[in-house]
Amino acid sequence: MDKEVAIVGCTQTKYEADKIDLTISELVFEVVKKLHNDLGITNDDVGCVISGSNDFNDGRTIANMAIQDAVGSVRKSESRVSGDGAFAYVYGAMRILSGEYDTVLVVSHSKCSEGDQFLINNSIFDPYYQRHLGLDQISSAGLMANMYMSKYGVSEEQAAKVVVKNRKNAINNPHAHLQKEVSMDEVLSSPMLAYPLKELDFPPYSDGAVAMLLTNKEKAKRFTNTPVWLKGYASCTDAYYLGHRTMTDLIGLEFAAKEAYKMAKIKDPVRDLDVAEVFEAFSTHELMIYEALDFCDKGEGGKFIDSGETNINGTIPVNPSGGVLSSNVAMANGLIRVAEITSQLMGAAEDHQIPNAKTGLAYGMNGICSQGNCVLIFGGE
């Protein structure tokens, strides 16, 4: 797969709590138009469009119909992925690999402010046995964190370090929603939401959009001198019912990472990867992700954050953008991770740039508590 699919440009909005002045179409048009301008292209240069959104969030059935003009998909091949944006990227990459298209626009968006995200997430659960219990992403995360931390002896202080790290990183990311440092004491003293997780262990929801152009190796250099190439990919979906999963370990992510590493010829991820952007839905989740991605042994996620290896100046910086804890755009989070890795490998991440970044990992997630997992490995020139 090396040097078969290239990302040649990406654009993001500023992520905010409430973009009340923009409709969804206007929000999407902002990133698509900027991408066109940055690359010096017109809609005629785009062969196919893949969008990522969700009917519940957009408040209508077949929600992509409302943005066809904004993304330029009228009278073009167009598909919508109703899930995390990382999977939308994969759909676009497959279009390039098929040989049917030499350019694909991938766009993902959400205006979380226009719906009750807790009710929307409650609808993910089984309507007969679980939904009426009031389960949502907060209560489920609390269950997972409690089981994981109890099994492996991970402390609330170690989980809080993830929040402190990511919020500090976000200060240097102009797109980030939250750009204010928090202290350990502030995290630990914030109101309890679902034991052992507190208010600051979770991110608030954000509005925003992200877009990128994919192309093949024949056309890549036409658009940029620094294309970013897909080197490896794998996905794995865990059991639907929480009770059917091993809640103390992200088994689906482990399987996906192992296959993606094999495809990309990654032997030692800490040594072979220069940067990682992951979908951490809550603080403890990032510690579990370290283990599933083989950055450390099982049960060692707390010690790994203690080591400082995932800091922006560490051996394997994780979420130098601030991650989802700083900008939580439902359905777009995975594609934002891909965009951030692209910026790093292009050397365009500005104040949160990792020096000499050549290989990066992006992780996107569908569902509750890492049910669906998508691991992508990228390389620069």
VEXDREN-2710 file (C-alpha; in Angstrom, 1 decimal):
% VEXDREN-2710
k/r/px/py/pz
1/MET/0.0/0.0/0.0
2/ASP/3.0/2.3/0.4
3/LYS/2.7/5.3/-1.9
4/GLU/-0.6/4.3/-3.4
5/VAL/-2.9/6.7/-1.6
6/ALA/-1.8/10.2/-0.7
7/ILE/-3.3/13.0/1.4
8/VAL/-2.3/16.2/-0.4
9/GLY/-4.1/18.8/1.7
10/CYS/-6.4/19.2/4.7
11/THR/-8.3/22.0/6.3
12/GLN/-10.1/22.4/9.7
13/THR/-12.5/24.9/11.2
14/LYS/-11.9/26.4/14.6
15/TYR/-13.8/24.1/17.0
16/GLU/-16.2/25.8/19.3
17/ALA/-19.0/25.0/21.7
18/ASP/-21.7/26.6/19.5
19/LYS/-21.3/27.8/16.0
20/ILE/-24.8/29.3/16.1
21/ASP/-24.0/31.7/13.2
22/LEU/-23.4/28.9/10.7
23/THR/-25.7/26.3/9.3
24/ILE/-24.3/22.8/8.7
25/SER/-24.0/23.5/5.0
26/GLU/-22.1/26.8/5.7
27/LEU/-19.9/25.0/8.2
28/VAL/-18.9/22.3/5.6
29/PHE/-18.5/24.9/2.8
30/GLU/-16.0/26.8/4.9
31/VAL/-13.5/23.9/5.0
32/VAL/-14.1/22.7/1.4
33/LYS/-13.7/26.2/-0.1
34/LYS/-10.5/26.7/2.0
35/LEU/-9.1/23.4/0.7
36/HIS/-9.9/24.4/-2.9
37/ASN/-8.1/27.7/-2.4
38/ASP/-5.1/26.1/-0.6
39/LEU/-4.6/23.6/-3.4
40/GLY/-5.6/25.9/-6.3
41/ILE/-8.3/23.5/-7.5
42/THR/-11.9/23.7/-8.6
43/ASN/-14.7/21.3/-8.1
44/ASP/-13.9/19.8/-11.5
45/ASP/-10.7/18.5/-10.1
46/VAL/-12.6/16.3/-7.6
47/GLY/-13.7/12.9/-8.8
48/CYS/-15.6/11.6/-5.8
49/VAL/-16.9/12.8/-2.4
50/ILE/-17.1/10.9/0.8
51/SER/-18.8/12.6/3.8
52/GLY/-19.0/11.6/7.4
53/SER/-22.0/12.6/9.6
54/ASN/-24.9/11.2/11.5
55/ASP/-28.7/11.6/11.0
56/PHE/-29.3/12.0/14.7
57/ASN/-26.8/14.8/15.0
58/ASP/-27.9/16.5/11.9
59/GLY/-31.6/16.2/12.8
60/ARG/-32.8/14.7/9.5
61/THR/-32.8/11.4/7.6
62/ILE/-30.2/11.0/4.9
63/ALA/-28.4/14.0/6.3
64/ASN/-25.8/14.1/3.6
65/MET/-28.5/15.3/1.1
66/ALA/-28.4/18.7/2.9
67/ILE/-24.7/19.3/2.2
68/GLN/-24.4/18.2/-1.4
69/ASP/-24.1/21.7/-2.8
70/ALA/-21.6/22.6/0.0
71/VAL/-19.3/19.7/-0.7
72/GLY/-19.7/19.9/-4.5
73/SER/-21.1/16.4/-4.9
74/VAL/-24.0/17.3/-7.2
75/ARG/-23.7/15.0/-10.3
76/LYS/-20.7/13.2/-8.8
77/SER/-20.2/9.9/-7.1
78/GLU/-21.0/10.5/-3.5
79/SER/-21.3/8.4/-0.4
80/ARG/-21.9/9.0/3.3
81/VAL/-20.3/7.1/6.2
82/SER/-22.6/7.3/9.2
83/GLY/-19.8/6.9/11.7
84/ASP/-16.4/8.2/12.9
85/GLY/-14.5/10.2/10.4
86/ALA/-11.5/7.8/10.4
87/PHE/-13.8/5.2/8.6
88/ALA/-14.8/7.9/6.1
89/TYR/-11.1/8.3/5.3
90/VAL/-10.8/4.6/4.7
91/TYR/-13.8/4.6/2.4
92/GLY/-12.1/7.4/0.4
93/ALA/-8.8/5.6/0.3
94/MET/-10.6/2.5/-1.1
95/ARG/-12.0/4.6/-3.9
96/ILE/-8.4/5.6/-4.8
97/LEU/-7.1/2.0/-4.5
98/SER/-9.9/0.7/-6.8
99/GLY/-8.5/2.7/-9.6
100/GLU/-11.8/4.2/-10.5
101/TYR/-11.0/7.7/-9.1
102/ASP/-7.8/9.6/-8.9
103/THR/-9.1/12.3/-6.5
104/VAL/-11.4/11.9/-3.6
105/LEU/-12.7/14.7/-1.2
106/VAL/-13.4/13.4/2.3
107/VAL/-15.4/15.7/4.7
108/SER/-16.7/15.2/8.2
109/HIS/-18.7/17.5/10.3
110/SER/-21.0/17.9/13.3
111/LYS/-22.9/20.6/15.2
112/CYS/-23.2/18.8/18.5
113/SER/-24.8/22.0/20.0
114/GLU/-28.0/21.3/18.0
115/GLY/-28.9/18.1/19.8
116/ASP/-28.8/16.4/23.3
117/GLN/-25.7/14.2/22.9
118/PHE/-26.5/12.1/25.9
119/LEU/-29.9/11.2/24.5
120/ILE/-28.4/10.6/21.1
121/ASN/-25.7/8.3/22.6
122/ASN/-28.4/6.5/24.7
123/SER/-30.0/5.4/21.4
124/ILE/-26.9/3.4/20.6
125/PHE/-27.9/0.8/23.3
126/ASP/-30.2/-2.1/22.9
127/PRO/-33.8/-0.8/23.2
128/TYR/-35.2/-3.7/25.2
129/TYR/-32.6/-4.4/27.9
130/GLN/-30.2/-1.4/28.2
131/ARG/-31.6/1.9/26.8
132/HIS/-34.2/2.4/29.5
133/LEU/-31.4/2.1/32.1
134/GLY/-30.2/5.5/31.0
135/LEU/-26.8/4.2/29.8
136/ASP/-24.8/6.8/27.8
137/GLN/-21.2/7.6/27.1
138/ILE/-20.6/9.0/30.6
139/SER/-22.0/6.1/32.6
140/SER/-20.4/3.5/30.3
141/ALA/-17.0/5.2/30.6
142/GLY/-17.3/5.1/34.4
143/LEU/-18.0/1.4/34.3
144/MET/-15.0/0.8/32.0
145/ALA/-12.6/3.1/34.0
146/ASN/-13.6/1.6/37.3
147/MET/-13.0/-2.0/36.1
148/TYR/-9.7/-1.1/34.4
149/MET/-8.3/1.0/37.3
150/SER/-9.4/-1.6/39.9
151/LYS/-7.8/-4.5/38.0
152/TYR/-4.5/-2.8/37.3
153/GLY/-4.1/-0.5/40.2
154/VAL/-4.2/2.7/38.1
155/SER/-4.8/5.8/40.2
156/GLU/-7.1/8.8/39.6
157/GLU/-4.0/11.0/39.6
158/GLN/-2.5/9.1/36.7
159/ALA/-5.7/9.5/34.7
160/ALA/-5.7/13.2/35.6
161/LYS/-2.3/13.6/34.0
162/VAL/-3.8/12.8/30.6
163/VAL/-6.1/15.7/30.9
164/VAL/-3.3/18.0/32.1
165/LYS/-1.1/16.9/29.2
166/ASN/-3.7/17.2/26.5
167/ARG/-5.1/20.5/27.6
168/LYS/-1.6/22.0/27.8
169/ASN/-0.9/20.8/24.2
170/ALA/-4.1/22.3/23.0
171/ILE/-2.9/25.8/23.8
172/ASN/-0.6/25.7/20.8
173/ASN/-3.3/24.3/18.4
174/PRO/-5.3/27.2/16.8
175/HIS/-8.1/24.9/15.9
176/ALA/-8.7/23.5/19.5
177/HIS/-11.9/24.3/21.3
178/LEU/-10.4/24.4/24.8
179/GLN/-7.2/26.4/25.0
180/LYS/-6.7/26.7/28.7
181/GLU/-4.4/24.7/31.0
182/VAL/-5.8/22.8/33.9
183/SER/-4.0/21.6/37.0
184/MET/-4.0/18.2/38.6
185/ASP/-6.0/19.6/41.6
186/GLU/-8.6/21.1/39.3
187/VAL/-9.1/17.8/37.5
188/LEU/-9.3/15.8/40.8
189/SER/-11.6/18.3/42.5
190/SER/-14.0/18.7/39.6
191/PRO/-17.6/17.3/40.2
192/MET/-17.9/13.5/40.1
193/LEU/-19.9/12.3/37.0
194/ALA/-19.5/8.5/37.0
195/TYR/-17.1/7.1/39.5
196/PRO/-14.1/7.3/39.2
197/LEU/-14.4/9.8/36.4
198/LYS/-15.0/13.5/37.1
199/GLU/-16.2/16.4/35.0
200/LEU/-12.7/17.3/33.7
201/ASP/-12.0/13.7/32.8
202/PHE/-14.4/14.2/29.9
203/PRO/-14.4/16.8/27.1
204/PRO/-17.4/19.0/26.3
205/TYR/-18.9/18.7/22.9
206/SER/-17.8/20.9/20.0
207/ASP/-19.0/22.1/16.6
208/GLY/-16.7/22.0/13.6
209/ALA/-15.7/20.4/10.3
210/VAL/-12.6/19.0/8.6
211/ALA/-11.8/18.2/4.9
212/MET/-9.0/16.6/3.0
213/LEU/-8.1/15.6/-0.6
214/LEU/-6.9/12.2/-1.4
215/THR/-5.2/11.2/-4.6
216/ASN/-3.0/8.6/-6.2
217/LYS/0.8/8.5/-6.7
218/GLU/0.6/9.7/-10.3
219/LYS/-1.1/13.0/-9.3
220/ALA/0.2/13.6/-5.8
221/LYS/3.1/15.8/-6.7
222/ARG/0.8/18.0/-8.8
223/PHE/-0.8/19.2/-5.6
224/THR/2.0/19.3/-3.0
225/ASN/5.7/18.6/-2.5
226/THR/4.9/16.9/0.9
227/PRO/2.2/14.3/0.3
228/VAL/1.3/12.0/3.2
229/TRP/1.0/8.3/2.3
230/LEU/-1.1/5.6/3.8
231/LYS/1.2/2.8/4.9
232/GLY/-1.1/0.5/7.0
233/TYR/-4.7/0.1/8.0
234/ALA/-6.8/-2.3/10.0
235/SER/-10.2/-2.2/11.8
236/CYS/-11.9/-4.4/14.3
237/THR/-15.3/-4.3/15.9
238/ASP/-15.8/-5.6/19.4
239/ALA/-19.0/-7.0/20.9
240/TYR/-22.1/-4.8/20.9
241/TYR/-23.2/-5.5/24.5
242/LEU/-20.9/-4.1/27.1
243/GLY/-21.3/-7.2/29.1
244/HIS/-20.0/-9.3/26.3
245/ARG/-16.7/-7.4/26.2
246/THR/-13.5/-7.5/28.2
247/MET/-14.1/-4.1/29.7
248/THR/-10.6/-3.9/31.2
249/ASP/-8.8/-4.2/27.9
250/LEU/-9.4/-2.8/24.4
251/ILE/-9.3/-6.1/22.6
252/GLY/-10.7/-4.8/19.3
253/LEU/-8.1/-2.1/19.2
254/GLU/-5.3/-4.6/20.0
255/PHE/-6.3/-6.7/17.0
256/ALA/-6.6/-3.7/14.7
257/ALA/-3.2/-2.3/15.8
258/LYS/-1.5/-5.6/15.3
259/GLU/-2.7/-5.9/11.7
260/ALA/-2.0/-2.2/10.9
261/TYR/1.5/-2.6/12.2
262/LYS/2.1/-5.7/10.2
263/MET/1.0/-3.9/7.0
264/ALA/3.1/-0.9/7.7
265/LYS/6.1/-3.0/8.8
266/ILE/6.1/-1.4/12.3
267/LYS/8.1/-3.7/14.6
268/ASP/8.5/-1.5/17.7
269/PRO/5.7/1.2/17.8
270/VAL/7.4/3.4/20.4
271/ARG/10.6/3.5/18.4
272/ASP/9.1/3.4/14.8
273/LEU/6.3/5.9/15.3
274/ASP/7.2/9.6/15.7
275/VAL/3.7/10.8/16.8
276/ALA/0.2/9.5/17.5
277/GLU/-3.2/11.1/17.5
278/VAL/-5.8/9.0/19.2
279/PHE/-9.5/9.2/20.0
280/GLU/-9.5/9.4/23.8
281/ALA/-13.2/9.7/24.9
282/PHE/-12.2/10.2/28.5
283/SER/-8.9/10.4/30.5
284/THR/-8.5/6.7/31.5
285/HIS/-9.3/5.7/27.9
286/GLU/-6.0/7.2/26.7
287/LEU/-4.2/5.0/29.2
288/MET/-6.0/1.9/27.9
289/ILE/-5.1/3.0/24.4
290/TYR/-1.4/3.1/25.2
291/GLU/-1.6/-0.6/26.2
292/ALA/-3.7/-1.7/23.2
293/LEU/-1.3/0.1/20.8
294/ASP/1.6/-1.8/22.4
295/PHE/3.2/1.4/23.6
296/CYS/3.5/-0.4/27.0
297/ASP/2.5/-3.7/28.6
298/LYS/-1.0/-4.4/29.8
299/GLY/-1.8/-2.6/33.1
300/GLU/1.2/-0.2/32.6
301/GLY/-0.7/2.7/31.1
302/GLY/-0.6/4.6/34.4
303/LYS/3.2/4.1/34.7
304/PHE/3.6/5.1/31.0
305/ILE/1.9/8.5/31.5
306/ASP/4.1/8.9/34.6
307/SER/7.2/8.4/32.5
308/GLY/6.6/11.4/30.3
309/GLU/7.1/9.4/27.1
310/THR/3.8/10.6/25.7
311/ASN/4.5/14.3/26.3
312/ILE/5.0/16.5/23.3
313/ASN/8.8/16.2/23.9
314/GLY/8.7/12.5/24.8
315/THR/9.7/9.4/22.8
316/ILE/6.1/8.9/21.4
317/PRO/4.1/12.1/21.7
318/VAL/0.4/11.3/21.9
319/ASN/-2.2/14.0/21.0
320/PRO/0.1/17.0/20.5
321/SER/-3.1/18.7/19.1
322/GLY/-4.8/18.4/22.5
323/GLY/-6.8/15.4/21.3
324/VAL/-10.5/14.8/21.8
325/LEU/-10.3/16.0/25.4
326/SER/-9.8/19.5/23.9
327/SER/-12.0/19.3/20.8
328/ASN/-14.8/16.8/20.7
329/VAL/-16.6/16.9/17.4
330/ALA/-18.8/13.8/17.3
331/MET/-18.4/11.9/14.0
332/ALA/-15.5/14.1/12.9
333/ASN/-13.0/13.1/15.7
334/GLY/-11.3/10.4/13.7
335/LEU/-10.8/12.4/10.6
336/ILE/-9.4/15.2/12.8
337/ARG/-6.9/12.7/14.0
338/VAL/-5.9/12.0/10.4
339/ALA/-5.7/15.7/9.6
340/GLU/-3.5/16.3/12.6
341/ILE/-1.1/13.5/11.6
342/THR/-1.1/14.9/8.1
343/SER/-0.1/18.3/9.3
344/GLN/2.7/16.8/11.5
345/LEU/4.1/14.8/8.6
346/MET/3.9/17.7/6.2
347/GLY/5.7/19.8/8.8
348/ALA/2.8/22.2/9.0
349/ALA/1.6/21.8/12.6
350/GLU/3.2/25.1/13.6
351/ASP/3.5/25.6/17.3
352/HIS/2.6/21.9/18.2
353/GLN/4.9/20.5/15.5
354/ILE/6.9/17.4/16.4
355/PRO/10.4/17.8/15.0
356/ASN/11.3/15.6/12.1
357/ALA/8.1/13.6/12.2
358/LYS/8.1/11.0/9.4
359/THR/5.7/8.3/10.6
360/GLY/2.5/8.7/12.5
361/LEU/-0.6/6.8/13.8
362/ALA/-4.2/7.9/13.8
363/TYR/-6.8/6.1/15.8
364/GLY/-10.6/6.6/15.3
365/MET/-13.4/4.9/17.2
366/ASN/-17.1/4.1/16.6
367/GLY/-19.7/3.4/19.3
368/ILE/-19.3/3.4/23.0
369/CYS/-16.0/2.5/24.8
370/SER/-14.0/1.5/21.7
371/GLN/-16.6/-0.8/20.1
372/GLY/-15.4/-0.1/16.6
373/ASN/-11.7/0.6/16.1
374/CYS/-9.8/2.0/13.1
375/VAL/-6.0/2.2/13.1
376/LEU/-4.2/4.1/10.3
377/ILE/-0.4/4.4/9.8
378/PHE/0.9/7.2/7.7
379/GLY/4.3/8.2/6.3
380/GLY/5.7/11.4/4.9
381/GLU/8.1/11.8/2.0
END
